[in-house]
Amino acid sequence: MEAGKAMGVFTWVKDHYQWVMRAGGGMVIATGLLMGTGIWSYFISQMQSWTAGCNIGI
């Protein structure tokens, strides 16, 4: 059952490959712009403060 769902997702990605690649490229460009302007560091420091009290039970 789960394998069928996974294959459906892979089929969708294959059918929409061009748009998947464009979306991924857009995210890479957006991340680069955020890093270049310093906004990325602000976001990361905010996320670190939100998760400061969290522990992973490994």
C-alpha positions as CSV (number, residue, x, y, z in Angstrom):
1,M,0.0,0.0,0.0
2,E,2.7,2.5,1.0
3,A,4.9,1.5,-1.9
4,G,2.0,2.4,-4.3
5,K,1.7,5.9,-2.7
6,A,5.4,6.4,-3.1
7,M,5.3,5.4,-6.7
8,G,2.5,7.8,-7.3
9,V,4.6,10.6,-5.9
10,F,7.5,9.6,-8.1
11,T,5.3,9.5,-11.1
12,W,4.0,13.0,-10.3
13,V,7.5,14.3,-10.0
14,K,8.5,12.7,-13.2
15,D,5.5,14.2,-15.0
16,H,6.2,17.7,-13.6
17,Y,10.0,17.5,-13.7
18,Q,10.5,20.9,-15.3
19,W,8.5,22.7,-12.6
20,V,10.2,20.7,-9.8
21,M,13.6,21.8,-11.2
22,R,12.4,25.4,-11.5
23,A,11.1,25.4,-7.9
24,G,14.4,24.0,-6.6
25,G,16.4,26.5,-8.6
26,G,14.3,29.3,-7.2
27,M,14.8,28.1,-3.7
28,V,18.6,28.0,-4.2
29,I,18.6,31.5,-5.6
30,A,16.4,32.8,-2.8
31,T,18.7,31.2,-0.2
32,G,21.7,32.7,-1.9
33,L,20.1,36.2,-1.8
34,L,19.2,35.8,1.8
35,M,22.7,34.7,2.7
36,G,24.3,37.6,0.7
37,T,22.2,40.2,2.5
38,G,22.7,38.7,5.9
39,I,19.0,38.0,6.5
40,W,19.7,34.3,6.5
41,S,21.9,34.6,9.6
42,Y,19.0,36.4,11.4
43,F,16.6,33.7,10.5
44,I,19.0,31.0,11.7
45,S,19.7,32.7,15.0
46,Q,15.9,33.1,15.5
47,M,15.4,29.4,14.9
48,Q,18.2,28.5,17.2
49,S,16.6,30.5,20.0
50,W,13.2,28.8,19.4
51,T,14.8,25.4,19.7
52,A,17.3,26.1,22.5
53,G,15.3,24.1,25.0
54,C,14.6,21.1,22.8
55,N,16.5,17.9,23.3
56,I,16.7,15.0,20.9
57,G,16.3,11.6,22.7
58,I,19.1,9.7,21.0
